[in-house]
Amino acid sequence: MFISAIILTRNEAVNLPNCLASLQSLNAEIFIVDSGSTDGTVEIAQQFGCQVFQHPWENYAKQLNWALQNLPITTPWIMRLDADERLTPEVAEELKQILPKTPKDITGYQVKRRVFFMGRWIRHGGYYPTWLLRVWRTGIGTCEQRWMDEHIVLSQGKIANLNHDIIDENQKGLSFWVDKHNRYADREVKDLLTIALEPDDPLLKKGQLSQASQRRWVKTNLYARSPLFLRAFLYFLMRYTIGLGFLDGIEGLIFHFLQGFWYRFLVDAKIYELQNRNILGYVK
């Protein structure tokens, strides 16, 4: 085996079978780090021959870093996948071909994420391609500790790009999506409020150019400094008109409106609520 896959789970019985099935041709060592599933997730993982570990959930970065520090990984490469993601056959074959002969100065690979929403591939609005660092050499990658949009930071080497995609398609439905993004909004509030207090960003300081570092710069230097509420309107308009999000049909309208406007407006509303409570003395 030349690669290990790490998947963090909690009640992912609906999504996990597709994820694990996509890894079969890769012949990867698969590690599941579960945080108390009660829906059969662990049993599904065991049926696929995964090694399952239990660890209490604190946040995403701490869970992943615990996995990197404690799992018995012996392969030269590591891949991170979410339970609602899966490899395309093309990227699985690409990994088998290129990883064994990767030059030593290349220590990580970015892969394109193809997001499906209500069964439709969201191809526009700046949402594809989204490049994510998901494959790296064992021992040199850690997850940055942030409230939101955590990324892997490499201690050395260069980042290269894979030619093919992974697919992100959550099967839990719209109500779950809304509930999840309400929770994300709480984390995003903390992240935006933290930006002004912590100017040193490891993703930007490492000097490893990636789409993630470019987007982080925009978020830190432009979006976070823009007026509340107005930035949500402008962001949605850019995605839906200039970014051609309207070409994604009805499903795209729902997705871009909810993810590109409603979610960010909700974040600003929560920030506004906190500011008012502080002014009125309700928060100490």
N, C-alpha and C positions, 0 to 999 in steps of 0.2 A: 504493500500500500504506500502511496506517495502523498496522500492528502487526508486530513481529518476534517469533518464537518461538525460545527457546534450549533445546536438549535436550542433556544430557550423557550420553554413551554409553560403554559397554565391553561388548562381546559381548551385544548386545540384539536380535539378528536375530529372535528369537521374538516379542518385544513391539513392536518399532519399526513394522512395517507398519500395525498398527491405530492407533497414535499418529499417524503421518503422514497416514493416510487421513482421520482426523477433522479435520485442519487444512485440507484441500483447499478446503472451502467458504468458509473465512475469508480465502483469498487472502493468507496471511501470508508474509513472508520467513522461511525456516526455516534456522537455524544449528545444525549438529551439531558439538559439541566432543567429539571421540573421544579415548580414552586407550589406544589399542593393541588394538582389536578384531581378532579372528582368525576370526570366524564369519560374515562376510559383511555385518556391520552397515553398513560404509561403502558397500558396493555398493548396498545397499537405499536408503540415504539419497540416493545419487547418482541412482538411478532415479526418486526422487520429486522431483528437482530441488533438493535442499538444498545449501547451501554447507557444506562439510565442512572442519573445522580439527582438527589434531592437537595435543594438549598433554599432557605427562606428568601423571599423577594424583598429587596430594599429599593433599588432602582435599576434601570437597564445597565448602566455602566458598571456598577458594582457587581451585578450578576455575571456579566460577561467577563469582567476582569477576574472574578473568583474562578470562573471556568478556565481561563487561560493559565492561572497560577496553580490550579489543583487537579485538573484532569490529567490522566496518564497518557498524554499525547506523545507519540514516538515518531510520527511522520514529519517530513521536512516542510510540509505546507499545511496551512490551516485555512478553512473557509467558514465564514459565518453566514447562516441563512435564518430568516424568520420562518415560522411554521406555515405562514400563508404564502410563502414564496416557493418556486420550483425552478429547476434548471430546464432550459430547452435542450433537446438532444444535441444540438449543434455546439452549445457551450460546453456540455459534458465531454464531447469528443475533442473539442479544442483544448480543454484542460489536460486531457490525457496525452495529447500530442506535444504541448509546449512546456509544461512544467518540468519534465525530466531534463530538458535541455535549455532551461532559462539561464542566461548569463548571471554571474554572481552579483553584479551591481544592481540588478533588478530584484527588489525585495517585496514588491506588492503588485497586484493587478486590480484595475478598476473594471467593472462590468456594467453594462447598460441594464437598467431596470425597466421592464415593460409593464405598466400598471393597467389592470382591467378593473372596470367599475360597472356593475350591473350587466356584466357579460360583454362589455365593449372595451376595446383597447383605446386608452386615452393617449392619442398620438400628438396632440397639439397643445397650445397654451404654455409652451416651454416645459412641458412635463415629460417629453421624450426627445432625445435620450437623457435620462438622469443617470449620471455616472457615480458608482459607489465602490469604494475600496472594500472588497469582500474576500480577497485571497491574499495571503501574505506568508512570508517565511516564519516558521515557528521560532518564537523567542524574541521577536523584535517589534511586535505590535501590541499596543494597549488601547483600551477605549477611553477617550477623554471623559472626564467627569463633568457633565453638564446636565441641566434640567431637560433639555430638548435638543434634538438633532445631533445626537452623539455620533462621533466618527472615530474610526481607528486611526491612530497616529503611529507612524513607524519611527523607530529610533535611528535608522540609517537606510541608505540606498535610494533607488529611484523607483517610480511608479510607472507601469506600462498599462496599456489598454487591451482588453480582450475584444474580439470582433463580434461575439455573439451575446445573447441576452439571457437574463433571468426574468421570470414572470412573477408579478405580485398580483394575486387574486384572492381576496378574502371571501370566504363562502358563508359568512355569518349574517349577512343581510344589512339593510340600511339602518335599522334601529341600533344595531351594535355599532355601526360606523359612527352614528351621531353621538352615542354614549361615549365611545372611545375618544372622539375629538373634543368632547366637553372636558374629559380628563386631560387630554393633551393641552387644552387651553390653560388649565391651571399651571401646568409645567411651563408653557410658553410665557406666561406672565412672569414667572420667576426668572426665566432665562433672559427676557428682555430687560427686566429690572436689574439683573446681575451684570449685564454687559457694561453699563456705565461704571460699575464698581470694580470690575476686573478687566482692565485694558489688555493684559497679557493673555493672548490666545495661543495655545500650543499648536493648533492646526495651522495658524498663520505664521508662527515663528519657525516652524520646522523647515520652511522653504521648499516643501514638496508640492509642486503645482498640481492641483486637481480641481475638478469642478466643485467639489465640496468646499475647498478653501476659497475659491472665487465667490461662491454664494455666501459663505460666512462673512467675507469682506463687505459685500453689499448689505447684508443684514445688519452688521455692526456699524457701518459708516453711513449708510443711507436710510434703510428702513427704520431702524431703532431711533433715529433722530428726527423722523418725520412726525407731523401732528397726528394725534390720536384720531381714529375714525376716517380721516381723509386718506390715510395711507391704505386702508382696506379698500376703499372705493377705487383708488388709482391702481392698486395691484390687480384687482379683478378686471378693470378695464383693459389694462395692458395684456393680461392673459387671454381675455376673451376676444378682444378685437385685434390688437397688434400681433398677439401670439396665435391668432387664428383658432382659438378654442371653440368657436362656433361651428367649426368643421367636424367636431366630434358628436354632432347630433343631439338628440334629447338627453341621452345618458351623459354626454359631455356638458350640456347646459346644467344639469343637476350637479355634476361633479365640480365643475369650475365655480359655480355659484356657491355651493356649500363649502368646498375646500379653499377656494380662492377669495371668497368674500365673507360668508357667514362665520366661518371659523375665525378669521382674523378680526372681524368686527366684534365677535364674542370676546376675544382676547383683550381688545381695547376697552370693551365695556367692563371687564373684570378689573383692568388697571384703573379705570376711572372710578370704579366703586372703592378700590383700595385707597386711592388718593382722597376721595371725599371722606372716607372713614378716618383717615389720618388727620385731615383738616378739622373734623368735628371732634377729634379726640377719642374715637371709639377703638382705635388700634394703638396699643402701647408697645 
